[in-house]
Amino acid sequence: MNDSNTLKVGNNEMELVDFRIQKIEDGQIYEGIYGVNVSKVREIIRKPKLTELPGVPEFIEGIFDLRGVVIPVVNLASWMGVTSPVEAEKKSRVIIAEFNNILIGFIVHDAKRIRRISWKDIEPATFAQGGGALDKSKITGVTRIEDDTVLLILDLENVVQELGLYTPQDDTSSLAHKNEFSGVVLLLDDSATARKIVKDALVQMGFSVIEAVDGQEGLEKLADMYKTYGEEISQHLKLIVSDVEMPRMDGFHFAANVKEDIRFKNIPIVFNSSISDHFSEMRGKEAGGEAYLVKFDASTFFNEIARIVNSHVEKGA
């Protein structure tokens, strides 16, 4: 899925794989429209023969071998708690996704197309989608497509964590660099859970943390800090840590804005994302990032943050 290499850094766009889940309700068949970032999709295949696993939730249909890699497969309809038509199940596809450096398959009923969408047209999920397991905590954003239809962007990482297939390595109890630093870090992430994990690590390093939920709010926080510190801002704001996928303004577009602003261009930026493909790492560097980290290994995070902050101190930045 390399079509996203046509995206330019800083244009505040993303590409989504549009996929469908059908459900039967009151004798009628309804089709839900969902999306996942192309950067997280390795490939889309026909549903393979699966080996069942004992003692796992029913929505984990089994595992299969993909070119030497054993991949668990989740039935998204089952996870959502919906009943699907038999015909839809027969035509199923499997989206092979990669994030947090793991591969997992998701059974969907159809994969329609790739859509390019501006992050400013993606709104945070401020509602609960009734029925089954799908509530706003499982949705990273919503956007409208043709005929004013709503497309929901699913938080597939949430599915993986819920199933215990991935757990952030956030144990910082025995790590170095504790209370080694001072100053402020601006932290951008639309996930309250992710912000808490990263904030706790930064506080243990000695920083105070200012939080923002997306790139637009991040720029507003920077403007507020400049009003407070003026031209001495770099003596106080030591670092910016930013997620990539955020509604309204993504991390790459935010970084491009920061690096074009003479007031902030010398503040180092570190991307901290669940997207683990090489192309996103390249885009992070093009956007001006000092590092691109995959959520969340505490040891790697501590060491990279320490390296970058110390390097800028040595340069007199």
BALOBA-1460 file (C-alpha; in Angstrom, 3 decimals):
// residues 317
<rec num="1" residu="m" x="0.000" y="0.000" z="0.000"/>
<rec num="2" residu="n" x="2.500" y="2.648" z="-1.158"/>
<rec num="3" residu="d" x="0.014" y="5.036" z="-2.786"/>
<rec num="4" residu="s" x="0.484" y="7.404" z="0.154"/>
<rec num="5" residu="n" x="3.961" y="8.315" z="-1.092"/>
<rec num="6" residu="t" x="2.225" y="10.942" z="-3.239"/>
<rec num="7" residu="l" x="1.334" y="12.870" z="-0.096"/>
<rec num="8" residu="k" x="3.475" y="15.886" z="0.599"/>
<rec num="9" residu="v" x="4.715" y="16.746" z="4.057"/>
<rec num="10" residu="g" x="2.789" y="19.589" z="5.625"/>
<rec num="11" residu="n" x="-0.333" y="19.424" z="3.429"/>
<rec num="12" residu="n" x="-2.501" y="18.214" z="6.347"/>
<rec num="13" residu="e" x="-3.951" y="15.324" z="4.360"/>
<rec num="14" residu="m" x="-4.203" y="11.623" z="5.003"/>
<rec num="15" residu="e" x="-5.212" y="8.638" z="2.901"/>
<rec num="16" residu="l" x="-7.735" y="6.143" z="4.218"/>
<rec num="17" residu="v" x="-8.698" y="2.648" z="3.159"/>
<rec num="18" residu="d" x="-12.507" y="2.797" z="2.970"/>
<rec num="19" residu="f" x="-13.924" y="-0.522" z="4.150"/>
<rec num="20" residu="r" x="-17.416" y="-1.762" z="4.963"/>
<rec num="21" residu="i" x="-19.101" y="-3.836" z="7.655"/>
<rec num="22" residu="q" x="-22.649" y="-5.098" z="7.099"/>
<rec num="23" residu="k" x="-25.110" y="-5.867" z="9.859"/>
<rec num="24" residu="i" x="-28.647" y="-7.231" z="10.162"/>
<rec num="25" residu="e" x="-30.991" y="-5.219" z="12.342"/>
<rec num="26" residu="d" x="-34.787" y="-5.638" z="12.511"/>
<rec num="27" residu="g" x="-34.627" y="-7.783" z="9.386"/>
<rec num="28" residu="q" x="-32.852" y="-5.078" z="7.387"/>
<rec num="29" residu="i" x="-29.246" y="-5.048" z="6.154"/>
<rec num="30" residu="y" x="-27.227" y="-1.929" z="6.905"/>
<rec num="31" residu="e" x="-23.720" y="-1.059" z="5.775"/>
<rec num="32" residu="g" x="-21.329" y="0.790" z="8.046"/>
<rec num="33" residu="i" x="-18.547" y="2.817" z="6.420"/>
<rec num="34" residu="y" x="-15.181" y="2.847" z="8.160"/>
<rec num="35" residu="g" x="-11.618" y="3.865" z="7.487"/>
<rec num="36" residu="v" x="-8.050" y="3.154" z="8.516"/>
<rec num="37" residu="n" x="-4.926" y="5.117" z="7.640"/>
<rec num="38" residu="v" x="-3.199" y="3.715" z="4.532"/>
<rec num="39" residu="s" x="0.130" y="4.053" z="6.348"/>
<rec num="40" residu="k" x="-0.999" y="1.283" z="8.691"/>
<rec num="41" residu="v" x="-2.064" y="-1.133" z="5.930"/>
<rec num="42" residu="r" x="0.415" y="-3.692" z="4.598"/>
<rec num="43" residu="e" x="-1.963" y="-5.421" z="2.198"/>
<rec num="44" residu="i" x="-5.542" y="-6.607" z="1.694"/>
<rec num="45" residu="i" x="-6.134" y="-10.298" z="0.970"/>
<rec num="46" residu="r" x="-8.938" y="-12.805" z="0.628"/>
<rec num="47" residu="k" x="-9.799" y="-14.472" z="3.889"/>
<rec num="48" residu="p" x="-7.324" y="-17.358" z="4.314"/>
<rec num="49" residu="k" x="-7.869" y="-20.658" z="6.058"/>
<rec num="50" residu="l" x="-7.441" y="-19.951" z="9.771"/>
<rec num="51" residu="t" x="-6.245" y="-22.103" z="12.648"/>
<rec num="52" residu="e" x="-8.526" y="-21.635" z="15.634"/>
<rec num="53" residu="l" x="-7.070" y="-20.831" z="19.041"/>
<rec num="54" residu="p" x="-8.568" y="-22.190" z="22.263"/>
<rec num="55" residu="g" x="-9.463" y="-19.868" z="25.119"/>
<rec num="56" residu="v" x="-9.540" y="-16.602" z="23.174"/>
<rec num="57" residu="p" x="-12.449" y="-14.181" z="22.682"/>
<rec num="58" residu="e" x="-14.838" y="-15.282" z="19.948"/>
<rec num="59" residu="f" x="-13.981" y="-12.306" z="17.739"/>
<rec num="60" residu="i" x="-10.426" y="-13.627" z="17.356"/>
<rec num="61" residu="e" x="-11.147" y="-16.078" z="14.547"/>
<rec num="62" residu="g" x="-7.708" y="-17.639" z="14.558"/>
<rec num="63" residu="i" x="-4.204" y="-17.291" z="13.147"/>
<rec num="64" residu="f" x="-2.532" y="-17.927" z="9.810"/>
<rec num="65" residu="d" x="0.951" y="-17.887" z="8.357"/>
<rec num="66" residu="l" x="1.733" y="-15.006" z="6.011"/>
<rec num="67" residu="r" x="5.114" y="-15.620" z="4.392"/>
<rec num="68" residu="g" x="6.610" y="-16.947" z="7.604"/>
<rec num="69" residu="v" x="4.882" y="-14.531" z="10.005"/>
<rec num="70" residu="v" x="2.066" y="-15.841" z="12.215"/>
<rec num="71" residu="i" x="-0.731" y="-13.270" z="12.260"/>
<rec num="72" residu="p" x="-3.787" y="-13.198" z="14.566"/>
<rec num="73" residu="v" x="-7.058" y="-12.310" z="12.840"/>
<rec num="74" residu="v" x="-9.904" y="-10.298" z="14.410"/>
<rec num="75" residu="n" x="-13.438" y="-10.340" z="13.032"/>
<rec num="76" residu="l" x="-14.429" y="-6.684" z="13.289"/>
<rec num="77" residu="a" x="-18.157" y="-7.352" z="12.969"/>
<rec num="78" residu="s" x="-18.001" y="-9.820" z="15.836"/>
<rec num="79" residu="w" x="-15.927" y="-7.381" z="17.897"/>
<rec num="80" residu="m" x="-18.538" y="-4.679" z="17.281"/>
<rec num="81" residu="g" x="-21.209" y="-7.050" z="18.527"/>
<rec num="82" residu="v" x="-23.240" y="-7.028" z="15.304"/>
<rec num="83" residu="t" x="-24.842" y="-9.873" z="13.368"/>
<rec num="84" residu="s" x="-23.773" y="-9.974" z="9.736"/>
<rec num="85" residu="p" x="-25.425" y="-11.517" z="6.646"/>
<rec num="86" residu="v" x="-24.023" y="-14.899" z="5.640"/>
<rec num="87" residu="e" x="-23.295" y="-13.621" z="2.124"/>
<rec num="88" residu="a" x="-21.187" y="-10.764" z="3.511"/>
<rec num="89" residu="e" x="-19.121" y="-13.194" z="5.568"/>
<rec num="90" residu="k" x="-18.509" y="-15.351" z="2.492"/>
<rec num="91" residu="k" x="-17.028" y="-12.403" z="0.568"/>
<rec num="92" residu="s" x="-14.858" y="-11.208" z="3.431"/>
<rec num="93" residu="r" x="-11.444" y="-9.628" z="2.999"/>
<rec num="94" residu="v" x="-8.641" y="-9.353" z="5.520"/>
<rec num="95" residu="i" x="-6.842" y="-6.063" z="6.042"/>
<rec num="96" residu="i" x="-3.289" y="-6.769" z="7.227"/>
<rec num="97" residu="a" x="-2.328" y="-3.797" z="9.381"/>
<rec num="98" residu="e" x="0.913" y="-2.853" z="11.065"/>
<rec num="99" residu="f" x="1.278" y="-0.521" z="14.002"/>
<rec num="100" residu="n" x="3.398" y="-0.493" z="17.120"/>
<rec num="101" residu="n" x="5.680" y="-2.860" z="15.154"/>
<rec num="102" residu="i" x="3.180" y="-5.727" z="15.129"/>
<rec num="103" residu="l" x="1.065" y="-7.253" z="12.347"/>
<rec num="104" residu="i" x="-2.595" y="-8.148" z="12.790"/>
<rec num="105" residu="g" x="-5.428" y="-9.057" z="10.408"/>
<rec num="106" residu="f" x="-8.918" y="-7.547" z="10.475"/>
<rec num="107" residu="i" x="-11.818" y="-9.269" z="8.717"/>
<rec num="108" residu="v" x="-14.049" y="-6.810" z="6.832"/>
<rec num="109" residu="h" x="-16.865" y="-7.387" z="4.376"/>
<rec num="110" residu="d" x="-15.512" y="-5.185" z="1.605"/>
<rec num="111" residu="a" x="-12.600" y="-2.833" z="0.925"/>
<rec num="112" residu="k" x="-13.870" y="-0.174" z="-1.460"/>
<rec num="113" residu="r" x="-11.198" y="2.364" z="-2.262"/>
<rec num="114" residu="i" x="-8.516" y="4.727" z="-0.997"/>
<rec num="115" residu="r" x="-9.753" y="8.175" z="-0.023"/>
<rec num="116" residu="r" x="-7.633" y="11.285" z="0.414"/>
<rec num="117" residu="i" x="-9.074" y="13.464" z="3.163"/>
<rec num="118" residu="s" x="-7.932" y="16.669" z="4.823"/>
<rec num="119" residu="w" x="-7.431" y="16.403" z="8.572"/>
<rec num="120" residu="k" x="-9.361" y="19.672" z="8.962"/>
<rec num="121" residu="d" x="-12.440" y="17.789" z="7.692"/>
<rec num="122" residu="i" x="-12.059" y="15.097" z="10.343"/>
<rec num="123" residu="e" x="-13.877" y="15.822" z="13.576"/>
<rec num="124" residu="p" x="-13.164" y="14.206" z="16.956"/>
<rec num="125" residu="a" x="-15.605" y="11.476" z="17.997"/>
<rec num="126" residu="t" x="-17.867" y="13.274" z="20.459"/>
<rec num="127" residu="f" x="-20.689" y="10.764" z="20.408"/>
<rec num="128" residu="a" x="-21.328" y="7.143" z="21.332"/>
<rec num="129" residu="q" x="-22.307" y="4.859" z="18.468"/>
<rec num="130" residu="g" x="-25.035" y="2.769" z="19.995"/>
<rec num="131" residu="g" x="-24.896" y="-0.979" z="20.081"/>
<rec num="132" residu="g" x="-22.170" y="-3.527" z="20.590"/>
<rec num="133" residu="a" x="-18.624" y="-2.640" z="21.532"/>
<rec num="134" residu="l" x="-18.356" y="0.439" z="19.292"/>
<rec num="135" residu="d" x="-18.364" y="3.637" z="21.307"/>
<rec num="136" residu="k" x="-16.452" y="6.873" z="20.910"/>
<rec num="137" residu="s" x="-13.362" y="5.436" z="22.610"/>
<rec num="138" residu="k" x="-13.010" y="3.104" z="19.608"/>
<rec num="139" residu="i" x="-13.229" y="5.916" z="17.044"/>
<rec num="140" residu="t" x="-10.425" y="8.382" z="16.346"/>
<rec num="141" residu="g" x="-12.521" y="10.670" z="14.169"/>
<rec num="142" residu="v" x="-15.474" y="11.086" z="11.832"/>
<rec num="143" residu="t" x="-15.743" y="12.694" z="8.407"/>
<rec num="144" residu="r" x="-18.454" y="13.135" z="5.808"/>
<rec num="145" residu="i" x="-18.138" y="11.711" z="2.310"/>
<rec num="146" residu="e" x="-20.493" y="11.749" z="-0.694"/>
<rec num="147" residu="d" x="-24.248" y="12.096" z="-0.069"/>
<rec num="148" residu="d" x="-23.369" y="13.489" z="3.379"/>
<rec num="149" residu="t" x="-22.648" y="9.926" z="4.563"/>
<rec num="150" residu="v" x="-20.545" y="9.546" z="7.713"/>
<rec num="151" residu="l" x="-17.285" y="7.587" z="7.659"/>
<rec num="152" residu="l" x="-15.899" y="6.478" z="11.019"/>
<rec num="153" residu="i" x="-12.140" y="6.161" z="11.486"/>
<rec num="154" residu="l" x="-11.619" y="3.204" z="13.785"/>
<rec num="155" residu="d" x="-8.985" y="3.120" z="16.496"/>
<rec num="156" residu="l" x="-7.637" y="-0.330" z="15.647"/>
<rec num="157" residu="e" x="-4.841" y="0.073" z="18.215"/>
<rec num="158" residu="n" x="-7.558" y="0.200" z="20.854"/>
<rec num="159" residu="v" x="-8.821" y="-3.154" z="19.587"/>
<rec num="160" residu="v" x="-5.347" y="-4.655" z="19.835"/>
<rec num="161" residu="q" x="-4.747" y="-3.335" z="23.362"/>
<rec num="162" residu="e" x="-8.201" y="-4.493" z="24.454"/>
<rec num="163" residu="l" x="-7.346" y="-7.998" z="23.282"/>
<rec num="164" residu="g" x="-4.013" y="-7.953" z="25.102"/>
<rec num="165" residu="l" x="-2.087" y="-8.391" z="21.849"/>
<rec num="166" residu="y" x="-0.106" y="-5.211" z="22.466"/>
<rec num="167" residu="t" x="0.781" y="-3.499" z="25.726"/>
<rec num="168" residu="p" x="2.811" y="-0.270" z="25.788"/>
<rec num="169" residu="q" x="6.166" y="-0.756" z="27.474"/>
<rec num="170" residu="d" x="5.653" y="2.131" z="29.889"/>
<rec num="171" residu="d" x="7.422" y="0.829" z="32.995"/>
<rec num="172" residu="t" x="9.836" y="3.631" z="33.856"/>
<rec num="173" residu="s" x="10.604" y="2.560" z="37.404"/>
<rec num="174" residu="s" x="14.224" y="1.524" z="36.806"/>
<rec num="175" residu="l" x="15.293" y="3.828" z="33.998"/>
<rec num="176" residu="a" x="18.033" y="6.420" z="33.833"/>
<rec num="177" residu="h" x="17.556" y="10.159" z="33.183"/>
<rec num="178" residu="k" x="15.143" y="10.620" z="36.092"/>
<rec num="179" residu="n" x="14.925" y="14.260" z="37.180"/>
<rec num="180" residu="e" x="17.875" y="14.997" z="34.914"/>
<rec num="181" residu="f" x="16.208" y="17.876" z="33.064"/>
<rec num="182" residu="s" x="14.165" y="21.000" z="33.630"/>
<rec num="183" residu="g" x="12.039" y="23.264" z="31.478"/>
<rec num="184" residu="v" x="8.841" y="22.743" z="29.522"/>
<rec num="185" residu="v" x="7.754" y="20.167" z="26.932"/>
<rec num="186" residu="l" x="4.752" y="20.730" z="24.674"/>
<rec num="187" residu="l" x="2.941" y="17.409" z="24.178"/>
<rec num="188" residu="l" x="0.418" y="16.862" z="21.362"/>
<rec num="189" residu="d" x="-1.804" y="13.782" z="21.194"/>
<rec num="190" residu="d" x="-5.546" y="13.340" z="20.708"/>
<rec num="191" residu="s" x="-5.551" y="10.224" z="22.906"/>
<rec num="192" residu="a" x="-5.887" y="10.967" z="26.618"/>
<rec num="193" residu="t" x="-4.375" y="7.561" z="27.405"/>
<rec num="194" residu="a" x="-1.318" y="8.171" z="25.219"/>
<rec num="195" residu="r" x="-0.856" y="11.666" z="26.660"/>
<rec num="196" residu="k" x="-0.865" y="10.300" z="30.196"/>
<rec num="197" residu="i" x="1.785" y="7.665" z="29.412"/>
<rec num="198" residu="v" x="4.088" y="10.166" z="27.707"/>
<rec num="199" residu="k" x="3.449" y="12.937" z="30.227"/>
<rec num="200" residu="d" x="4.311" y="10.614" z="33.136"/>
<rec num="201" residu="a" x="7.613" y="9.726" z="31.444"/>
<rec num="202" residu="l" x="8.489" y="13.362" z="30.774"/>
<rec num="203" residu="v" x="7.639" y="14.402" z="34.323"/>
<rec num="204" residu="q" x="9.909" y="11.660" z="35.643"/>
<rec num="205" residu="m" x="12.678" y="13.174" z="33.540"/>
<rec num="206" residu="g" x="12.106" y="16.496" z="35.324"/>
<rec num="207" residu="f" x="10.102" y="18.397" z="32.697"/>
<rec num="208" residu="s" x="6.838" y="20.211" z="33.173"/>
<rec num="209" residu="v" x="4.331" y="19.420" z="30.429"/>
<rec num="210" residu="i" x="1.829" y="21.528" z="28.511"/>
<rec num="211" residu="e" x="-0.734" y="19.425" z="26.645"/>
<rec num="212" residu="a" x="-2.607" y="19.906" z="23.365"/>
<rec num="213" residu="v" x="-5.077" y="17.575" z="21.653"/>
<rec num="214" residu="d" x="-4.114" y="18.372" z="18.045"/>
<rec num="215" residu="g" x="-1.849" y="20.510" z="15.878"/>
<rec num="216" residu="q" x="-4.182" y="23.478" z="15.836"/>
<rec num="217" residu="e" x="-4.291" y="23.667" z="19.626"/>
<rec num="218" residu="g" x="-0.533" y="23.066" z="19.658"/>
<rec num="219" residu="l" x="0.038" y="26.237" z="17.611"/>
<rec num="220" residu="e" x="-2.242" y="28.127" z="19.983"/>
<rec num="221" residu="k" x="-0.252" y="26.887" z="23.001"/>
<rec num="222" residu="l" x="2.996" y="27.959" z="21.313"/>
<rec num="223" residu="a" x="1.587" y="31.448" z="20.729"/>
<rec num="224" residu="d" x="0.574" y="31.642" z="24.395"/>
<rec num="225" residu="m" x="4.058" y="30.594" z="25.501"/>
<rec num="226" residu="y" x="5.638" y="33.216" z="23.268"/>
<rec num="227" residu="k" x="3.497" y="35.871" z="24.947"/>
<rec num="228" residu="t" x="4.901" y="34.688" z="28.263"/>
<rec num="229" residu="y" x="8.570" y="34.128" z="27.381"/>
<rec num="230" residu="g" x="9.118" y="36.232" z="24.267"/>
<rec num="231" residu="e" x="12.458" y="35.739" z="22.518"/>
<rec num="232" residu="e" x="13.678" y="33.673" z="25.467"/>
<rec num="233" residu="i" x="11.172" y="30.906" z="24.694"/>
<rec num="234" residu="s" x="13.879" y="28.402" z="23.704"/>
<rec num="235" residu="q" x="15.394" y="28.741" z="27.171"/>
<rec num="236" residu="h" x="12.142" y="27.461" z="28.647"/>
<rec num="237" residu="l" x="10.512" y="25.276" z="25.972"/>
<rec num="238" residu="k" x="13.014" y="22.462" z="25.531"/>
<rec num="239" residu="l" x="11.095" y="20.098" z="23.275"/>
<rec num="240" residu="i" x="7.882" y="19.351" z="21.380"/>
<rec num="241" residu="v" x="6.568" y="15.764" z="21.352"/>
<rec num="242" residu="s" x="3.830" y="15.211" z="18.784"/>
<rec num="243" residu="d" x="1.564" y="12.409" z="17.635"/>
<rec num="244" residu="v" x="1.025" y="12.163" z="13.866"/>
<rec num="245" residu="e" x="-2.662" y="11.258" z="13.471"/>
<rec num="246" residu="m" x="-4.797" y="14.021" z="14.987"/>
<rec num="247" residu="p" x="-8.093" y="15.622" z="13.865"/>
<rec num="248" residu="r" x="-8.122" y="19.200" z="12.502"/>
<rec num="249" residu="m" x="-4.331" y="19.358" z="12.056"/>
<rec num="250" residu="d" x="-1.977" y="16.381" z="11.937"/>
<rec num="251" residu="g" x="1.527" y="16.251" z="13.381"/>
<rec num="252" residu="f" x="3.372" y="16.722" z="10.087"/>
<rec num="253" residu="h" x="1.382" y="19.838" z="9.161"/>
<rec num="254" residu="f" x="1.876" y="21.187" z="12.679"/>
<rec num="255" residu="a" x="5.641" y="20.623" z="12.446"/>
<rec num="256" residu="a" x="5.829" y="22.314" z="9.048"/>
<rec num="257" residu="n" x="4.121" y="25.373" z="10.548"/>
<rec num="258" residu="v" x="6.506" y="25.392" z="13.508"/>
<rec num="259" residu="k" x="9.631" y="25.131" z="11.374"/>
<rec num="260" residu="e" x="8.448" y="27.984" z="9.126"/>
<rec num="261" residu="d" x="7.973" y="30.294" z="12.136"/>
<rec num="262" residu="i" x="11.162" y="32.113" z="13.092"/>
<rec num="263" residu="r" x="10.008" y="32.241" z="16.730"/>
<rec num="264" residu="f" x="9.873" y="28.449" z="17.113"/>
<rec num="265" residu="k" x="11.964" y="26.900" z="14.337"/>
<rec num="266" residu="n" x="14.856" y="25.982" z="16.676"/>
<rec num="267" residu="i" x="12.668" y="24.056" z="19.124"/>
<rec num="268" residu="p" x="13.333" y="20.313" z="18.511"/>
<rec num="269" residu="i" x="10.349" y="18.155" z="17.555"/>
<rec num="270" residu="v" x="10.001" y="14.423" z="18.234"/>
<rec num="271" residu="f" x="7.207" y="12.432" z="16.605"/>
<rec num="272" residu="n" x="5.656" y="9.711" z="18.764"/>
<rec num="273" residu="s" x="3.265" y="7.594" z="16.696"/>
<rec num="274" residu="s" x="1.700" y="4.155" z="16.402"/>
<rec num="275" residu="i" x="2.428" y="4.202" z="12.652"/>
<rec num="276" residu="s" x="5.536" y="2.098" z="12.234"/>
<rec num="277" residu="d" x="6.157" y="2.180" z="8.472"/>
<rec num="278" residu="h" x="9.425" y="3.516" z="7.027"/>
<rec num="279" residu="f" x="7.681" y="6.065" z="4.789"/>
<rec num="280" residu="s" x="6.101" y="7.812" z="7.780"/>
<rec num="281" residu="e" x="9.489" y="7.977" z="9.450"/>
<rec num="282" residu="m" x="10.871" y="9.637" z="6.297"/>
<rec num="283" residu="r" x="7.982" y="12.104" z="6.249"/>
<rec num="284" residu="g" x="8.692" y="12.911" z="9.885"/>
<rec num="285" residu="k" x="12.258" y="13.859" z="9.060"/>
<rec num="286" residu="e" x="11.119" y="15.914" z="6.059"/>
<rec num="287" residu="a" x="8.726" y="17.784" z="8.346"/>
<rec num="288" residu="g" x="11.643" y="18.745" z="10.595"/>
<rec num="289" residu="g" x="11.457" y="16.069" z="13.263"/>
<rec num="290" residu="e" x="14.605" y="15.225" z="15.199"/>
<rec num="291" residu="a" x="13.368" y="11.677" z="15.772"/>
<rec num="292" residu="y" x="10.446" y="9.396" z="14.940"/>
<rec num="293" residu="l" x="9.500" y="7.038" z="17.774"/>
<rec num="294" residu="v" x="6.944" y="4.230" z="17.701"/>
<rec num="295" residu="k" x="4.606" y="4.143" z="20.720"/>
<rec num="296" residu="f" x="5.619" y="3.228" z="23.364"/>
<rec num="297" residu="d" x="8.867" y="1.739" z="24.644"/>
<rec num="298" residu="a" x="9.937" y="3.661" z="27.744"/>
<rec num="299" residu="s" x="13.643" y="2.893" z="27.479"/>
<rec num="300" residu="t" x="13.862" y="4.040" z="23.853"/>
<rec num="301" residu="f" x="11.774" y="7.102" z="24.635"/>
<rec num="302" residu="f" x="13.912" y="8.150" z="27.630"/>
<rec num="303" residu="n" x="17.176" y="7.702" z="25.756"/>
<rec num="304" residu="e" x="16.096" y="9.534" z="22.595"/>
<rec num="305" residu="i" x="14.609" y="12.464" z="24.494"/>
<rec num="306" residu="a" x="17.778" y="12.759" z="26.588"/>
<rec num="307" residu="r" x="19.983" y="12.604" z="23.485"/>
<rec num="308" residu="i" x="18.047" y="15.310" z="21.664"/>
<rec num="309" residu="v" x="17.751" y="17.709" z="24.594"/>
<rec num="310" residu="n" x="21.429" y="17.320" z="25.501"/>
<rec num="311" residu="s" x="22.439" y="17.823" z="21.871"/>
<rec num="312" residu="h" x="20.566" y="21.125" z="21.704"/>
<rec num="313" residu="v" x="22.071" y="22.272" z="24.977"/>
<rec num="314" residu="e" x="25.552" y="21.575" z="23.595"/>
<rec num="315" residu="k" x="24.724" y="23.560" z="20.454"/>
<rec num="316" residu="g" x="23.554" y="26.441" z="22.595"/>
<rec num="317" residu="a" x="20.110" y="26.273" z="21.047"/>
